[in-house]
Amino acid sequence: MHPRRRDHRHLLLHPGSEPKLPFFKMMYLDLTLRLVIVYAMPEPAKKRAIDDITRFLAEEKLRHRVAHVLPLGELARANELIEQGHAGGCVVVDVEA
């Protein structure tokens, strides 16, 4: 990526996650990091964010990384994967499987 290119990226974190940021790469790309506490956002802003994320997913501009899909019967295993913190993506529980 060219250092002067203005390319917007988003990092979504869940509670308990610890971000690891490539500091030097970000510094040379002249990036701005903005942190948002979702729980403190006004409801209209939350709705706009949900709409934007839904649209980005539909347009394949944003990919949701799913590491595991488990049936409801393996809920305990899903919880273990999350607690271990090494899932490599989201753990999805399929309630219809």
ZIURVEN-V192922 format. One line per field, one symbol per residue. psi: psi as a letter, one per 20 degrees, with the letter a starting at -180 (. if undefined). burial: + if it has 16 or more other C-alpha atoms within 10 Angstrom, else -. Layout:
BEGIN
psi->???
burial->???
END
This chain:
BEGIN
psi->pphipnopqqopqrpiqoqopnggghghilqpppppohhiqqghhgggggggggghghjkippoophqoqrhikgggggggghhjkhjaqopooii.
burial->----------------------------+-+----------------------------------------------+--++-------++-+----
END
